[in-house]
Amino acid sequence: MTDAGRIILLAVVVCAVGVGVGVIIGYFAIDNSIPEPKENPDASQMIMNEIKAENLEKYLRYVTEYPHIAGRDVAEEYLVNYIADQWKESGLDVEIHPYEVLLSYPDDNDPNYLAIKLADGSLTSQSQLKEEILDHSQNKSGVVNPFNAYSAKGDPEGELVYVNYASIDDFLHISKLINLNNKICIARYGKLFRGDKVNHAELYNCSGLILYSDPKDYTVLGREVYPDDWFLPGTGAQRGSIQLLSGDELTPHYPAIETAWRLKLEDTDLVKIPVTPIGYNDAKMYLEKLSGNEVLEDWKGGLNITYRYGPGFVGEHSTSKMKMHVNTTNQMAITKNVVGIIRGSVEPDRYIIIGNHRDAWVFGSVDPSSGTAGVLEIARSFGEAIKNGWKPRRSIVFCSWGAEEYGLIGSTEWVEEFTKVLGSRTIAYLNIDGMINGNYTVQLSGSHNLKQLSIDSAKTVPNPSQEEIANGRKNTFDTWLHTSGGSELKFATLGSGSDYAPFLQVSGISVLNLKYASNFNPVGSGVSGYPVYHTVYETFDYMKAFIDPDFLFHQATARVGAEIARRLADSPLLPFNAVDYVTRMISDKNTMMKTFGEKLESHNIKTDMLNSALTDLNNAAKDLHKRIEKIDLKDPLLLRAVNDQLMQFERAFIDKQGIEGRNDVSHVIYTPLLHNSYGAAAFPGLVDSMFEIESDPNQEARWDEVRRQYSILLYHIGSAASTLRDFTPIKGFSNQ
């Protein structure tokens, strides 16, 4: 090339670079010269006014008209189409996401039952096949007989043994008294997830498990039962899944989409023993005949009998056996998620996700349909606000999950399918399951970096209770604080039990769970919060008569959820507080050390290393919030950077290897309890490694595992601190 040619080429390149730089500078100059959409000062009140009690009542009446168990064509489709149509009318863009998964159903032609088998082979004292219909609203086609999903089929016969709540402590106690091999065990519902009860029964080689709702846990002495009051009648039997794994059993860790590779049934961790639920009328028929010693005082339920351990029966039935006939069948079915999207005006690639599951075991007026009504009304109110000029800064995604009752299937499959996108773009997930199970107090729980947001939002919502207002508690927060029992607000961490779990445990997304709760908590229950949980009696009429006649508590709770979502969507600076999160971690560490501190130190595991790591994390959190106070929030790139730090903080606690021995949890700070999936455990890897460590003959190996888990915990706490530090390379990568 000639010199002249080189000069011309250089000039072209310089011009091109100049134009390119000019375009980039111009882009940001123009972007900065346009005032960012400010938080609409009227948006909050506009949305709150739009959420109406009569709409919530209308929605609940519609979605509870028929049974809607997951995977059944009619039950699945009529609500999928209804929700999709409602969201389209509200102006949302709607998508349907189907998954082919393993579900489970009883056989109407060969129903499950229990009986006492006499020595001559004949059967007596057979359990009822169906719950008794007590009012016309329950008399609908499509009501499935009481069953436990994913139970093994079988006809075991053997001596009956009472195992209280079937907790691991209960089994440890009774196994010292009775050899449980090939025994049929009977346990009352309550205290822990039913799947954990079954897991414990399998661990102790029981041949079958019967579950029932004891009056001590689901009624109150001297009160009437449904339909005269809200307590559980003796014919009521709690349905429910006994699957421990979240998501589809055949496609663990991957979505059940068209291209999925599936496990064979024999290679899954499905339950190996028959399991079935019964009402307490039937339970009394068997328990009152038990032989053996009288049980411990806290094992006694509310039936008018002498509670005994067994094994086997007394008197005329001393040679009889307990017989189970369980014909529950697993089969492939399609479940669908409905997703409705409002596109953000400034940050469309940042998502606020609001979710509720759609499926119920029968009518599900509390679980989940009160939440379904709430999510429908929040979406409608957002749509109306947008028509009136509201432009949310970030995208808002509404999700109606399928097959949650079977093991969080719809939400888990969706998170698994889109985990790369969700992990990098989701601000937070708000779960609204059984939104109303009582009228005692609003109750929020979840990631503690969202605690202050929850408080601030609850303060904006008027109290739905005239009695509370008369006592000076004018907003929902006032009652929440009052019912917490003092100056310390009850804000729990989360284990599993609803659709927040895969967001938290798979992708490390900060989560909240919202409901208006009851104060129904007789001895031992502490799980459902309302007595007719998962029975045929959970109808629209039940909600209308006994929980929320005027739907004002629905309205208040939906308003709290809407305000939380709006603030997450609109606030230029994300309303997260990392210091609150670390404060809770330090409190949980102190509690853990009361139990394990001396044991750790006695094996040369330095607990001051954990203290130091949490101090560093706390300092990093405080420094971040101090920096935020000084930054120029009009600088869009700087604002985006600190928001990403706040958003990504929880992600730092996800271990890519998962928690040792657990297939579907990866959060090293908070996971479901090892032997009670409903509860939340702090520092699970470390705590799990010390479970019954003293009784293990291989002490060296067990304590080496404790040291490994301690190292993993310290690493993740340090990683979390690094996500909060200033993002210049030297400071950002320093542990100083």
MITORGU-391934 format. One record per residue (C-alpha): x, y, z. Coordinates in steps of 0.05 Angstrom, whole numbers, plus 5000, padded with zeros to 4 digits. Layout:
REM residues N
XYZ/...
This chain:
REM residues 736
500050005000/502650704984/503851235037/497951615010/493650995016/495950885087/494251605105/487251535075/486050875111/488451175177/483751765167/477951295155/479550895217/480351525259/473651785234/470251115247/473051085317/471051805328/464051675304/463551045347/466051405409/461451975393/455551495388/457351185455/458451855489/452152115456/448251515479/450051615552/449552365546/442552305518/440851765569/443252215625/439952825597/433052495600/430552505671/429551795694/422251625709/421451825781/417751395831/410551595819/408351895885/401151695870/402650985848/402450685917/395650985935/392950865866/394450125870/392050075942/385450395926/384649935866/385149285907/377949135925/375048625973/369248465926/374048275871/377847815917/371447475938/369347395865/376047085847/376046605906/368946375891/370846225819/377345845831/374245415887/367945225849/370944545830/376544095855/382944265819/388243745833/394543805789/395243435724/387943245713/385743525646/379443895666/382244135733/388744375702/385844705640/379945105667/384245495715/390245565668/385645875616/382046305667/388346595697/391546715629/385247075606/384947505669/392247715661/391347875587/385348315605/389848665655/394848825600/400148305617/404047905565/402347175579/406346535568/404545815584/410145335605/408244595605/412244045639/411243295635/412343025705/411042435750/404642535791/400642065835/393241905845/388741415883/384840895844/377341045847/375940335825/380340015877/380640505936/385540505993/383040246061/385139976128/382239406168/383538926224/384838226198/382437676243/385837016254/380936676205/382837166150/376537576152/376638336157/373238786208/373539526229/374739766157/376340506150/371940976111/373641056038/371441776032/370342366077/363142476097/359743036057/357343536109/354644086064/352544155991/358744545970/363043915978/358643475936/362243555870/365343075819/372843055817/373942995893/379542485902/379342015960/384242166016/391241925998/398642076004/401842215938/407641765917/406041225968/408340535948/402940035931/402039445978/398039036027/402338986088/399838616150/402938656219/402738896289/400739626298/405340106337/403740826356/409641296342/406841976363/408842496311/413942036278/419542526290/426642256292/426542346368/420041956373/423141386334/429441396376/425141336438/420540776415/425940366380/428940256450/422339946472/419839576410/423139246351/419839616293/421839136238/415738986195/411139356242/405539796215/406240466249/400940996262/402841726273/399142366283/400042956236/403443576262/410243866281/413943636218/412943506144/409342856130/414842646082/419842656139/415142216180/415241706124/422741756116/423641596190/418841006185/423040726128/429440836166/426740396222/424239856174/416839946186/412539596133/407340146128/405240816158/398341076176/397541826186/391742156222/389742836249/389042786325/383643216358/388943506405/392143836344/386044006301/380344156350/379344526415/375944186473/368744416483/368144726414/363944466356/366944216291/365444376219/360244556194/358344886260/365345156274/371945156237/374944556272/376343886239/370843366241/372642646256/371642426185/376842926157/383242636128/389143056107/391642916037/398843086019/405142895983/410542496019/415942665969/422242956000/425443195935/423143855906/421243815833/419943235786/422642575813/424842345744/428942965724/432743195786/436643845775/434043925704/427344145676/422043645653/421743925583/421243575516/428743435512/429343175583/432742515599/428942155654/430841665709/427640985712/422640925768/426940405803/432740895805/428941445841/428341575916/420841455916/417741195980/418340435988/412740316038/405140406034/402541036068/395441286075/391641826116/385341726157/380842146201/380942116277/374441726280/377841156245/384341256284/380541176349/377840506324/384940236320/388640606375/383640426430/385139686417/392739746423/396439336475/402939506510/405040036560/401840716567/405541256528/409441856555/405142436576/406942876516/405242296468/397942306490/393042596441/385942846448/382042206435/378041926494/382441316500/388641076537/394441186489/399040576486/405140406445/403139716422/405339276389/398938936368/392038916398/389038666463/382938266482/378937936427/383838206375/390137956408/391337486349/389137986297/393538396251/393139096222/392039076148/393339626097/391039636025/394240195985/393440235910/395940945898/398840975827/404441405799/403441655728/406042165678/401942795670/402543495643/402544085691/403044805668/405645465694/402146105673/406946705669/404647425661/409647985648/409648735658/415749025623/419949515662/420950215633/428150325654/431049645675/426949125637/432248605651/431148635726/425348215751/420748245811/417247565812/410647445848/408346725851/402646295876/401045565863/394445405831/393244665846/389644415908/388143725935/380743885932/377544585933/383244925970/379845565992/385645716038/391345336007/392645595954/386445945928/386346535976/393246685948/390946575876/385447085887/390647565917/395547495859/389847595808/387648235843/394748505850/395948385775/389348725758/390949325802/397849395771/394649365702/389849925721/395450345749/399350265684/393150495644/393251115688/400451285674/404650855722/411050605691/414650115736/422150185732/423449435731/419648845702/414448495744/413147755731/406847405757/407046645761/401546135772/405145495790/402644795774/403344175818/406244515880/402544045925/406343455897/413143745915/413944465889/414144175818/411944745774/416345275806/422344805812/422044595739/421445325717/427345545760/431344955734/429645135662/431345875669/436345865726/441846215686/437246805670/433746825737/440246795776/443147405742/436847825734/431947695790/431548205846/427047805892/421447295894/414947425933/410946805949/403546845964/401046135978/395346056027/394746806034/389346776088/389046216139/386546656195/385147376217/390147456273/396047816242/399747946178/406047516176/412147586132/418247136133/424247016089/430947336073/432747836126/435548336077/428048446059/425748516132/425749276133/422249306066/416848856095/416049306156/415749946116/410649646068/406149376124/406050066156/402650356095/396649876096/390650046141/388749526193/383049076168/380748946240/376149456273/377849156340/385249266328/383949986306/379950106369/386049876409/390450386375/393549936323/391850306259/395949926207/397849206193/404849296221/402149526289/398448866297/404348466270/408848776323/403648696378/402447956363/410047836362/409647906437/414048506449/418948986418/422248446375/418548316310/417447596290/420647516222/422646796210/427646486162/424845986112/426045236102/421644916051/414244786042/412445265986/414845545920/420046025950/424545415962/427445325892/428746065884/432646085949/435845405947/437445335873/438946045851/440346425915/434846935902/432347315963/425247115980/419147316021/413046926041/406647316056/400247116092/395147346143/395746816197/391246516250/393046416323/390645696320/396345316351/393944756396/399244306425/403644036371/400244306308/404544886286/404244676213/397944866177/394945416220/387745216205/384344566223/381344306157/387944336119/387943916056/381043626068/374543646029/371944156079/376644706056/371345046013/369245755995/363745706047/368845526100/372846156084/366646586082/363646326146/369646256192/375746646168/374347266126/366947396115/367848086084/374647936051/377848526086/383748106109/384647876037/384648606017/389748816069/394448246053/394148365979/395649095992/401848916032/404248455976/402848975923/406649515961/412649055971/412748895897/411749625876/417549865919/422049325892/419949515822/420250275829/425650465880/431850695842/436050425900/433849725918/430649705988/435349156013/438949176080/444948716083/446348906155/439648606177/441547956143/448247916178/445148106244/440647496239/446547056219/450347276282/444247126325/443646436294/451046316304/450446486378/444645986384/448545446348/454645556392/450645436455/449444736429/455944576392/461145086414/464544676468/464544046425/467744426367/473144726412/474544056445/476343776376/480944366360/475944716315/476945456329/470245786337/473446476337/474646376262/467146386251/466446986297/471847346257/468747166190/461947436211/465148066239/468548186172/461848066136/458248536183/463549076171/463048986096/455449056100/455849686142/461149986096/456749846035/450950206065/455350796085/457950836014/450850815988/449051426031/454351825994/453751595922/450552005867/444051625854/443352015789/449451645761/445951045727/452150605722/454050705795/446850595817/446649955776/453149725807/451049795880/444149505865/447648895836/451748825899/445448835941/441948345895/447747865888/449247835963/444747235975/447646875914/454346835950/451446315998/450045805943/454845225942/455544925873/456644235905/450244285945/449344116018/452343436035/447142886032/441643336005/439543295932/435943955923/438744485971/445044895962/444445486010/449945426063/446645906112/439245716111/436045066087/430344616110/431744236174/434843556164/429043176196/423543696186/423144016118/418144536140/423144836189/429245256173/436245066194/442045556202/448945326178/446144656154/452444326128/456044416194/449944246238/448143636196/455243366202/454543366278/447943006282/448542446333/456142466323/457442186393/454141516375/458241416311/463840896321/468041236268/469541866306/475742076267/472042066200/466042426228/470142986259/474143056195/467543176159/465743696211/472344056196/470744026121/463844326131/466744866176/471645046122/466145076070/461945536114/467846006127/469346036053/462246246034/461846776088/468347066062/465647035991/459447406013/463747946045/467548035980/461048155942/459448745987/466149095985/467949675940/468549435868/475449715853/479949115840/484849205898/479449315951/474548855918/479248255920/482248405988/480248076053/483048646093/
